Amino acid sequence: MNVNVWSFLGALVCIPLFLFTIFTPTIFKLFQMTGTHPLIIVFGVTLVIFLFGLVGLKDVREWKAMTRSMVSLILTALLMVVIGFIMIVGSLLS
């Protein structure tokens, strides 16, 4: 399988990972010991998947691959915007 398919699958994994991080309070307690916010890790994974999606655009030969690439890019871009908004508003409120 090529990068295009892997980026699409990664984008589909990022959404439940984000939801799991948001709605599980024990994750925050676990990461308090390390000093990193769990959303920063999810943001980093989403950024890597977004970059893989951009690289996957070079393998586009048919409409299915283009749709897969566009969906993965849109999902990861929206997720990065949401996580960035949460992190900025959270830092302003603390």
C-alpha positions in Angstrom: 0.0 0.0 0.0 1.2 3.5 -0.7 1.5 6.6 1.4 -1.9 7.8 0.3 -3.7 4.8 1.9 -1.6 5.0 5.0 -2.4 8.7 5.5 -6.1 8.1 5.0 -6.0 5.3 7.6 -3.9 7.5 9.9 -6.5 10.3 9.6 -9.2 7.9 10.6 -7.2 6.9 13.6 -6.5 10.4 14.7 -10.1 11.3 15.4 -10.8 8.5 17.9 -7.3 9.2 19.5 -8.4 12.9 19.9 -11.8 11.9 21.4 -10.1 9.4 23.7 -7.7 12.0 24.9 -10.4 14.6 25.5 -12.9 12.4 27.3 -10.5 10.3 29.5 -9.3 12.2 32.6 -6.8 9.6 33.6 -4.8 10.4 30.5 -4.2 13.9 31.9 -3.1 12.5 35.2 -0.7 10.1 33.5 0.9 12.8 31.4 1.2 15.3 34.3 4.2 13.3 35.5 6.0 13.8 32.3 5.1 17.5 31.9 3.6 17.2 28.4 0.0 17.8 27.5 -1.6 14.9 25.8 -3.1 17.1 23.1 0.4 18.2 22.1 1.1 14.5 21.3 -2.1 14.1 19.4 -1.4 17.4 17.5 2.1 16.1 16.6 0.7 12.8 15.3 -2.0 14.6 13.3 0.7 16.9 11.8 2.8 13.9 10.7 -0.3 12.3 9.1 -1.1 15.6 7.4 2.4 15.7 5.9 2.1 12.1 4.8 -1.2 13.1 3.1 0.7 15.9 1.2 3.3 13.4 0.2 0.6 11.0 -0.9 -0.7 13.5 -3.4 2.2 12.6 -5.7 0.7 9.1 -6.2 -2.7 10.3 -7.4 -3.6 8.6 -10.6 -7.4 8.2 -10.4 -10.4 9.9 -8.7 -10.5 7.4 -5.8 -6.9 8.2 -4.7 -7.7 11.9 -5.1 -10.8 11.6 -2.9 -8.8 9.6 -0.3 -6.1 12.3 -0.3 -8.5 15.2 0.0 -10.5 13.5 2.8 -7.3 12.8 4.8 -6.0 16.3 4.3 -9.3 17.9 5.3 -9.8 15.7 8.3 -6.3 16.3 9.6 -6.4 20.0 8.9 -9.7 20.4 10.7 -8.4 18.4 13.6 -5.3 20.5 13.9 -7.4 23.7 13.9 -9.6 22.3 16.7 -6.7 21.1 18.8 -4.9 24.4 18.2 -7.9 26.3 19.3 -8.3 24.2 22.4 -4.6 24.6 23.3 -4.7 28.4 22.7 -7.9 29.0 24.6 -6.7 26.7 27.4 -3.4 28.5 27.8 -5.2 31.9 27.9 -7.6 30.7 30.6 -4.9 29.2 32.8 
